[in-house]
Every structure is written in C-alpha cells, then in structure tokens.
Amino acid sequence: MTLFGSYIPLEYVMSGGIGFLAAWLLALMAMPAVHNRAVRLARRRNEDLPLSIKEMRAEKDQIRAGFAAATRQLEMNIAGLREKSAVHATELARKMQIIERLKKELEAVDAALKETEARERTAREEMRAARHDLSVKLDAAGTALQASETREQAARDELRETRRDLSLKLDAVGAALQESEAREQAARNELHQIRHALSQQLDAARAALHESELRERETRTQLREVRRELSAKDAALNAAERDIAAIRAEIARLAPARLAPLPEPPVREASVAGAVVEIDAAARRLEAREEAAAPARKLPADYVPIFTFAR
C-alpha cells in the first residue's frame, strides 16, 4: 500500500486500525465512570453555593469573624515575638558582658602564660647547667662504681668460700639435729606412756574421791539427824531439870523444918539418866563414823600428780 508516495505494509495499517478501534472501545467503556464523577463534583459544588442573600451575608460574617480572629492571633504572635526579642536582647547584652569579662581574663591568662614561658626558659637553662654538672658527677660515679664492682667481686669470692664452709657446718648440724630429733621422739613416746599411766591413776583417784564424797555426804546427813536428836533430847533434859528444880523448891517450901528432905522422884531421875546415856552413845557413834570416813577422803598412796610437760 502506498501513502504520500511511500510504501506502507498492509499489516501496519491493519494493526493501527485495530488499535484505534480498541482505544475507542476502551474510551466508551470508561465514559460512564468519568460522566458519573463529573456529575458528583458538579453536584457537590452546587451544594456548597449559598442559596439566598441571608446565607451569603452569614457566610461573609463568618469570614470576617475568622479574619478578625486570625488578625488577633497574629497580633498576639507579634507581641510574643516582641517580648522574645526583648528577652533575647537582654540575654545578648549579658552574654556580651560575659564575653568582655572573658576577654579580660584571657588577656590576664596570656600575660601569666608569657611569664610562665619566661620562667620555663630560665628553668630550662638551669636544667641544662644541672645536666652538665650531673654528667660530670655521673662520670665520677661511674669510676667509683667500677672500683666498687671490683671490691664486690672480691667480696663475692670470699662469700662463696664462706658459703662452702657454712654448708659443711650445716651438714654437720643437720646430722646432729636428726639425732636430737630421734632422741626427742623417744622422749615423747616415753612421756606419752607416762601420761597414759598417770591418767589411769587419776581416774582411779577420782573414782575413790567421788565414793568418799558420797560417803561423807551420807555421814553428814546422819550427823545432822543425830544433832537434831541430841538438840531435842537436850531440850527435854533441860525441861526435866527445870521440873526437878521446881519440885525440889516446892518440897522445901512445904515440908516442915524438922522433917528430913524427901527423896527425889525416881521416875524423873531415871528419865534424865537414860537421856544422858543415849546422848553419850550417840556422840560415840558419831565419832566412830567420822573416824571411819576420814581415811576415805584421803587420796591413794600410789597417786602421782600429773605435770604438764612443755617443749
């Protein structure tokens, strides 16, 4: 196919026509959606428009009120900015004063630094002189050190000889020490045996002492009982003697002077004599018990006290 004097293949023309038709088909399919969108937007725009003069005036008043509020807010913002600018100016003035003060301090520090540098230069010069003197002294000290090393070497040789002699002596002392330790071990074994025997004797002595203490407690208990009996009988004897004395006084008062004195009541005398005999017998029994308990309180004849052996 020829177009404007140029050859165009038929396939290209057919493809272009098919594409054009397909584009129109797609446009027709999308047209209802685009139309509905345009209708909705137009309807919304028409709904937003005022329908009467009152509504237009109300809308104007609302716009004026909003503008007045925005103007007031802007004025308040301007006043706040002015206050902030005043505060910033005050702060800036204070910072400027601080900067001036710091400048003065910096100048003082610079002056002190210069003085310190001058002192440091002086000190460095003095240090150089001291280093020179020190190097001279170190040379002298090195010479002295070499001499001292020579003396030290001689002393070390002497020390080696002394150590050799001392090692020989230590060997002899070690042998003697081993022998003394053997004797000490034998003495410890013997001491252990002695302590064992003494501990057995001490146990026997403690058992005998405990038994004697028990006997002594029993004897003391019996002695207290006998003493109570004796005190009771002594009280009865005193009462009987008082009764006899009273009876004798009454008889002496009632009997005529010519009559011989009546004999004492035999019953009272017999009771008194019996009480005296019982008291004597109890005293003899108590003495016999004390004599029997005395040997028990003594330690055994073969008791040997234990001594603490300390090394």
C-alpha positions in Angstrom: 0.0 0.0 0.0 1.3 3.5 -0.9 0.6 6.6 1.1 2.1 10.0 0.1 4.3 8.4 -2.3 5.8 5.9 0.2 5.1 2.2 0.6 3.5 1.1 3.9 2.9 -2.5 4.6 -0.8 -3.6 4.9 -0.1 -5.3 8.2 0.9 -2.0 9.8 -2.3 -0.3 8.6 -4.5 -3.1 9.9 -2.7 -3.1 13.2 -3.1 0.7 13.5 -6.8 0.4 12.7 -7.4 -2.3 15.2 -5.6 -0.3 17.9 -7.7 2.8 17.1 -10.9 0.8 17.4 -9.7 -0.8 20.6 -8.9 2.7 22.0 -12.4 3.9 21.1 -13.9 0.8 22.7 -12.0 1.4 26.0 -13.0 5.1 25.9 -16.7 4.1 25.5 -16.3 1.7 28.5 -14.7 4.4 30.7 -17.1 7.2 29.6 -19.9 6.3 32.2 -17.5 6.4 35.1 -16.0 9.7 34.0 -19.5 11.1 33.5 -20.7 10.0 36.9 -17.5 11.6 38.5 -18.2 14.8 36.8 -21.8 14.8 37.9 -20.9 14.2 41.5 -18.3 17.0 41.5 -20.8 19.4 39.9 -23.5 18.5 42.4 -21.1 19.0 45.3 -20.0 22.4 44.0 -23.7 23.4 43.6 -24.5 22.2 47.1 -21.7 24.4 48.6 -23.0 27.6 46.9 -25.4 29.8 49.1 -29.0 29.6 48.0 -30.1 33.0 49.4 -28.8 36.5 50.3 -29.1 35.8 54.1 -26.9 32.8 53.7 -24.4 34.9 51.7 -24.3 37.5 54.4 -23.9 34.9 57.1 -21.1 33.4 55.2 -19.5 36.9 54.8 -19.9 37.5 58.6 -18.3 34.1 59.3 -15.4 35.0 57.0 -15.0 38.4 58.7 -15.1 36.8 62.2 -12.4 34.3 61.1 -10.3 37.1 59.6 -10.7 39.1 62.9 -9.7 36.0 64.9 -6.7 35.4 62.7 -5.7 39.1 62.9 -5.9 38.9 66.8 -3.9 35.8 66.8 -1.3 37.4 64.5 -1.2 40.5 66.9 -0.6 38.2 69.9 2.1 36.3 68.0 3.7 39.7 67.2 3.6 40.7 70.8 5.1 37.4 71.9 7.8 37.8 69.3 8.5 41.3 70.6 8.8 40.0 74.2 11.1 37.2 73.0 13.2 39.8 71.1 13.5 41.9 74.2 14.5 38.8 76.3 17.0 37.9 73.6 18.3 41.4 73.6 18.8 41.3 77.4 20.4 37.9 77.1 22.6 39.2 74.3 23.7 42.1 76.4 24.5 39.8 79.3 26.5 37.5 77.0 28.4 40.5 75.6 29.3 41.4 79.2 30.4 37.8 79.8 32.4 38.0 76.6 34.1 41.2 77.7 34.9 39.7 81.1 36.3 36.5 79.4 38.4 38.7 77.1 39.9 40.4 80.1 40.5 37.1 81.8 42.1 35.8 78.6 44.4 38.8 78.5 45.4 38.1 82.1 45.9 34.4 81.2 48.1 35.4 78.3 50.2 37.6 80.5 50.6 34.8 83.0 51.4 32.4 80.2 54.1 34.7 78.9 55.6 35.0 82.4 55.4 31.2 82.8 57.2 30.8 79.4 59.9 33.1 80.6 60.3 31.2 83.8 60.3 27.9 81.8 63.1 29.2 79.6 65.1 30.2 82.7 64.4 26.7 84.2 65.5 25.0 81.0 68.7 26.9 81.1 69.2 25.9 84.7 68.3 22.3 83.8 71.0 22.3 81.1 73.6 23.5 83.6 72.4 20.9 86.1 72.6 18.2 83.4 76.1 19.2 82.6 77.1 19.1 86.3 75.2 15.8 86.6 77.1 14.3 83.7 80.3 15.2 85.3 79.2 13.7 88.6 78.0 10.6 86.7 81.4 10.1 85.2 83.0 10.3 88.6 80.3 8.0 89.9 81.0 5.5 87.1 84.7 5.4 88.0 83.7 4.9 91.7 81.2 2.2 90.6 83.9 0.3 88.7 86.1 0.3 91.7 83.1 -0.8 93.9 82.4 -3.6 91.4 85.9 -4.8 91.7 85.6 -4.8 95.5 82.2 -6.5 95.2 83.7 -9.3 93.0 86.3 -9.9 95.7 83.6 -9.9 98.3 81.6 -12.4 96.3 84.6 -14.7 96.0 85.0 -14.5 99.7 81.3 -15.1 100.2 81.5 -18.3 98.1 84.2 -19.6 100.3 82.2 -18.7 103.4 79.1 -20.4 102.0 81.1 -23.5 101.2 82.4 -23.7 104.8 78.9 -22.9 106.1 77.4 -25.7 104.0 79.8 -28.2 105.6 78.9 -26.9 109.0 75.2 -27.1 108.2 75.6 -30.7 107.1 77.2 -31.5 110.5 74.5 -29.6 112.3 71.8 -31.4 110.3 73.1 -34.8 111.3 73.2 -33.7 115.0 69.7 -32.3 114.6 68.4 -35.6 113.2 69.9 -37.4 116.1 68.4 -35.0 118.6 65.0 -35.3 116.9 65.3 -39.1 117.2 66.0 -38.7 121.0 63.2 -36.2 121.3 60.8 -38.7 119.6 61.8 -41.4 122.0 61.3 -39.0 124.9 57.9 -38.1 123.5 56.9 -41.7 123.3 58.0 -42.3 126.9 56.2 -39.1 128.0 53.0 -40.4 126.3 53.3 -43.7 128.2 53.8 -41.8 131.5 50.8 -39.6 130.8 48.7 -42.6 130.0 49.6 -44.3 133.3 49.1 -41.0 135.2 45.7 -40.6 133.5 44.7 -44.1 134.7 45.9 -43.3 138.3 43.9 -40.0 138.1 40.8 -41.8 137.0 41.2 -44.3 139.9 41.8 -41.4 142.4 38.8 -39.5 141.1 36.6 -42.6 141.5 37.8 -43.1 145.1 37.3 -39.4 145.8 33.8 -39.5 144.4 33.0 -42.5 146.5 34.4 -40.8 149.6 32.4 -37.7 148.9 29.3 -39.8 148.7 30.1 -41.4 152.0 30.9 -38.0 153.5 27.5 -36.7 152.4 25.8 -39.7 153.9 27.8 -39.3 157.1 27.0 -35.5 157.2 23.3 -36.3 156.7 23.3 -38.8 159.6 25.3 -36.4 161.7 22.7 -33.7 161.1 20.0 -36.2 162.1 21.9 -37.1 165.3 22.4 -33.5 166.1 18.8 -32.8 165.7 18.0 -35.8 168.1 20.6 -34.5 170.5 19.2 -31.0 170.5 15.7 -32.4 171.1 16.9 -34.6 173.9 18.9 -31.7 175.3 15.8 -29.6 175.3 13.9 -32.4 177.0 16.7 -32.8 179.6 16.7 -29.0 180.3 12.9 -29.1 180.8 13.2 -32.2 183.1 15.9 -30.4 185.2 13.7 -27.3 185.4 10.8 -29.5 186.6 13.0 -31.2 189.1 14.3 -27.9 190.4 10.7 -26.6 190.7 9.6 -29.8 192.5 12.5 -29.5 194.9 11.7 -25.9 195.7 8.1 -26.7 196.3 9.0 -29.6 198.6 11.5 -27.4 200.5 8.8 -24.8 200.9 6.0 -27.2 202.1 8.0 -29.6 204.3 8.4 -28.7 208.0 11.9 -27.8 209.1 12.2 -30.9 211.3 11.4 -33.4 208.7 14.1 -34.8 206.6 14.0 -34.0 202.9 12.1 -36.3 200.7 13.9 -38.3 198.1 13.8 -37.1 194.5 11.2 -38.6 192.2 12.8 -41.8 190.8 11.0 -41.5 187.6 12.4 -38.1 186.7 16.0 -39.1 187.6 15.7 -42.4 185.6 14.5 -40.4 182.5 17.3 -37.9 182.9 19.9 -40.7 183.4 18.6 -42.5 180.3 18.8 -39.4 178.2 22.4 -38.8 179.3 23.3 -42.4 178.4 21.6 -42.0 175.0 23.5 -38.7 174.3 26.8 -40.3 175.2 26.1 -43.3 172.9 25.1 -41.1 170.0 28.3 -39.0 170.5 30.4 -42.1 170.4 28.7 -43.4 167.3 29.2 -40.0 165.6 32.9 -40.1 166.5 33.3 -43.6 165.2 31.6 -42.6 161.8 33.8 -39.6 161.4 36.9 -41.7 162.1 35.7 -44.3 159.5 35.0 -41.6 156.9 38.3 -39.7 157.4 40.6 -42.3 155.5 38.1 -42.4 152.6 38.7 -38.7 151.9 42.4 -39.3 151.6 43.9 -39.9 148.1 45.5 -43.3 147.4 49.1 -43.8 148.5 50.2 -44.6 144.9 48.7 -41.4 143.5 51.1 -39.3 141.4 50.2 -35.7 140.4 50.2 -35.0 136.7 52.5 -32.3 135.5 52.2 -30.6 132.1 55.3 -31.1 130.1 56.1 -28.3 127.6 58.6 -28.5 124.9 
